[in-house]
Amino acid sequence: MKIDINSDMGEGYGPYRIGDDAALMQIVSSANIACGFHAGDPIIMDRTIRLAKDKGVGIGAHPGLPDLLGFGRRIIQMDGHEIEKHMVYQIGALQALATNAGYRVTHVSFHAAMGSMVNADPDMADTTARAIAAIDRDLIVFGMKGTEMMRAARAVGLRTLTLFLADRAYDENANLVSRKLPNSVITSPEAVARRVSRFLDSGTVETINGASIKVDARSILVHSDTPGSVELAATVRRVVEQGGGEVVPAATLLS
């Protein structure tokens, strides 16, 4: 079985850093790179691209709302046209820097509030999916199964890759539990190992309330800003490989 392991990276600004990108790049197969709106800047973006290229890690744009103060986790009222242009701007910036570094952007993975907006609104999802297809029809859209964004991406002929979030709690409807609630972020390597083993063995995950739900995914996400993210990502990779799996970038997985 081939599977992708991905993480959100480049989420610093100027001299500030969130997460150990260099260490994570030794473990993951795909990196979702912040494009300067919720985090990141041209220097960090370039550095992250070159780290990925050196390690053979696939890179994707990680567009977010223009909200450095709130780390892109606060909803900003925008219509579909505005969301589209903010997204296109960020993808284009990463593509230009990647081309300059002799590398290529292969996917798009929405960040936080922007993701929540396009995943819930059919019209917004359709607008952004058409824009991604117009930029590059080979771009893969990352997301959770059953969202409007994944539906819209498939409708315009884009490839999609469904995610299992190893470090976030789910509710009974397969939605992520709000970060404002206790136990919504999972930081225990042992707990992550159990979750990943269960996901690989049965395609299920235990919800925050102890129920069992199906999770259909081919990529496992660990957030770089989760405390202990390097150890958590290493745990995920160890469990996958001990189970006979092969960790590969998204573009290889879907080739």
NORGI-V941184 format. One record per residue. N is the residue number from 1. RES is the residue in one small letter. SS is DSSP state (2 for helix, 1 for strand, 0 for the rest). D_FIRST is the distance of its C-alpha to the first C-alpha in whole Angstrom. Layout:
# NORGI-V941184
N,RES,SS,D_FIRST ; N,RES,SS,D_FIRST
This chain:
# NORGI-V941184
1,m,0,0 ; 2,k,1,4 ; 3,i,1,7 ; 4,d,1,10 ; 5,i,1,13 ; 6,n,1,16 ; 7,s,1,20 ; 8,d,1,23 ; 9,m,1,26 ; 10,g,0,29 ; 11,e,0,31 ; 12,g,0,34 ; 13,y,1,37 ; 14,g,0,40 ; 15,p,0,40 ; 16,y,1,38 ; 17,r,0,34 ; 18,i,0,32 ; 19,g,0,29 ; 20,d,0,28 ; 21,d,2,26 ; 22,a,2,27 ; 23,a,2,25 ; 24,l,2,22 ; 25,m,0,21 ; 26,q,0,20 ; 27,i,0,18 ; 28,v,0,16 ; 29,s,0,15 ; 30,s,1,17 ; 31,a,1,20 ; 32,n,1,23 ; 33,i,1,26 ; 34,a,1,29 ; 35,c,0,32 ; 36,g,0,35 ; 37,f,0,36 ; 38,h,0,34 ; 39,a,0,34 ; 40,g,0,34 ; 41,d,0,36 ; 42,p,2,36 ; 43,i,2,36 ; 44,i,2,33 ; 45,m,2,31 ; 46,d,2,32 ; 47,r,2,31 ; 48,t,2,28 ; 49,i,2,27 ; 50,r,2,28 ; 51,l,2,26 ; 52,a,2,23 ; 53,k,2,24 ; 54,d,2,25 ; 55,k,2,21 ; 56,g,0,19 ; 57,v,0,19 ; 58,g,1,19 ; 59,i,1,22 ; 60,g,1,23 ; 61,a,1,26 ; 62,h,1,26 ; 63,p,0,30 ; 64,g,0,32 ; 65,l,0,35 ; 66,p,0,38 ; 67,d,0,39 ; 68,l,0,39 ; 69,l,0,41 ; 70,g,0,38 ; 71,f,0,35 ; 72,g,0,34 ; 73,r,0,34 ; 74,r,0,37 ; 75,i,0,38 ; 76,i,0,40 ; 77,q,0,42 ; 78,m,0,41 ; 79,d,0,41 ; 80,g,2,38 ; 81,h,2,40 ; 82,e,2,40 ; 83,i,2,36 ; 84,e,2,35 ; 85,k,2,38 ; 86,h,2,36 ; 87,m,2,33 ; 88,v,2,34 ; 89,y,2,36 ; 90,q,2,33 ; 91,i,2,30 ; 92,g,2,33 ; 93,a,2,34 ; 94,l,2,31 ; 95,q,2,30 ; 96,a,2,34 ; 97,l,2,33 ; 98,a,2,30 ; 99,t,2,31 ; 100,n,2,34 ; 101,a,0,32 ; 102,g,0,30 ; 103,y,0,27 ; 104,r,0,25 ; 105,v,1,24 ; 106,t,1,21 ; 107,h,1,21 ; 108,v,1,23 ; 109,s,1,23 ; 110,f,0,26 ; 111,h,0,28 ; 112,a,2,29 ; 113,a,2,32 ; 114,m,2,32 ; 115,g,2,28 ; 116,s,2,30 ; 117,m,2,33 ; 118,v,2,31 ; 119,n,2,28 ; 120,a,2,31 ; 121,d,0,34 ; 122,p,2,33 ; 123,d,2,35 ; 124,m,2,34 ; 125,a,2,31 ; 126,d,2,32 ; 127,t,2,34 ; 128,t,2,31 ; 129,a,2,29 ; 130,r,2,31 ; 131,a,2,32 ; 132,i,2,29 ; 133,a,2,29 ; 134,a,2,32 ; 135,i,2,31 ; 136,d,0,28 ; 137,r,0,26 ; 138,d,0,23 ; 139,l,0,23 ; 140,i,1,20 ; 141,v,1,21 ; 142,f,1,19 ; 143,g,1,20 ; 144,m,0,20 ; 145,k,0,20 ; 146,g,0,23 ; 147,t,0,25 ; 148,e,2,28 ; 149,m,2,26 ; 150,m,2,23 ; 151,r,2,25 ; 152,a,2,27 ; 153,a,2,25 ; 154,r,2,23 ; 155,a,2,27 ; 156,v,0,28 ; 157,g,0,25 ; 158,l,0,23 ; 159,r,1,19 ; 160,t,1,18 ; 161,l,1,15 ; 162,t,1,15 ; 163,l,1,16 ; 164,f,1,16 ; 165,l,1,18 ; 166,a,0,18 ; 167,d,0,22 ; 168,r,1,23 ; 169,a,0,25 ; 170,y,1,24 ; 171,d,0,27 ; 172,e,0,27 ; 173,n,0,27 ; 174,a,0,24 ; 175,n,0,26 ; 176,l,1,26 ; 177,v,0,29 ; 178,s,0,32 ; 179,r,0,32 ; 180,k,0,35 ; 181,l,0,35 ; 182,p,0,34 ; 183,n,0,31 ; 184,s,0,29 ; 185,v,1,27 ; 186,i,0,25 ; 187,t,0,26 ; 188,s,0,25 ; 189,p,2,23 ; 190,e,2,23 ; 191,a,2,22 ; 192,v,2,20 ; 193,a,2,18 ; 194,r,2,19 ; 195,r,2,18 ; 196,v,2,14 ; 197,s,2,14 ; 198,r,2,15 ; 199,f,2,13 ; 200,l,2,10 ; 201,d,2,12 ; 202,s,2,14 ; 203,g,0,13 ; 204,t,1,17 ; 205,v,1,19 ; 206,e,1,22 ; 207,t,0,25 ; 208,i,0,28 ; 209,n,0,30 ; 210,g,0,28 ; 211,a,0,27 ; 212,s,1,23 ; 213,i,1,22 ; 214,k,1,18 ; 215,v,0,16 ; 216,d,0,14 ; 217,a,0,12 ; 218,r,0,10 ; 219,s,1,12 ; 220,i,1,13 ; 221,l,1,17 ; 222,v,0,19 ; 223,h,0,23 ; 224,s,0,25 ; 225,d,0,28 ; 226,t,0,27 ; 227,p,0,29 ; 228,g,0,27 ; 229,s,2,24 ; 230,v,2,23 ; 231,e,2,23 ; 232,l,2,21 ; 233,a,2,18 ; 234,a,2,18 ; 235,t,2,18 ; 236,v,2,15 ; 237,r,2,13 ; 238,r,2,14 ; 239,v,2,13 ; 240,v,2,9 ; 241,e,2,10 ; 242,q,2,12 ; 243,g,0,9 ; 244,g,0,7 ; 245,g,0,5 ; 246,e,1,6 ; 247,v,1,9 ; 248,v,0,10 ; 249,p,0,13 ; 250,a,2,13 ; 251,a,2,15 ; 252,t,2,13 ; 253,l,2,10 ; 254,l,0,13 ; 255,s,0,14
